[in-house]
């Protein structure tokens, strides 16, 4: 076992990038052999997200703004959150299967290969229907961006990419924490479902919630960082709070902590069983 751990430690980023390209190519070939399933699932994802777009439209037919936020600003948050959630949907979807692997004992196979256990498990699945969510999110964001007349500059584009990555790290971390509870809790699926449902609140600005919920959504279950705080940098550059500036560092820290928690559970399983 110590030899396996040594080999894992020696693997660099380039090694894992090569491995992931090969795994991804095989997974996509497998999925594309069922094109009807790909088309239907992608269409379903787009329609699901379109419901949110329609909901905003209906809501703003009756209210010109919500707590100072107009229709296009709300759409900006919505499109931003959809794009930010895409890496979770596409790259980390296998977290949903973790509890089944642990409960059945199949997870043990990931513990005896000379590669990182987290990478090995997560890389097995690429959820292509998340690409439909990405496409719809981009359309919504561009639509809102144009109507808000936000300048398109090199700086804003760099900021947008960095902030979207930052936002993604928060949701990925939340689901890493939720998935890893299966190493300690039986029937932990409800934890995953509960945490995943919180993403629906990410499309709303945190300022519309009262004090208690704002604190919870910022410091306990940080969904406010999936759209609200990062998007403010572009949406309202004259009103950027400190948490918006700190969000990249906090995102990396939160993701790192979730990874360590996930790996702690994997080592527990490896050492004592489950």
Beta strands, then each sheet from edge to edge (+ up, - down):
strand 1: 65-66
strand 2: 69-70
sheet 1: 1+ 2-
end
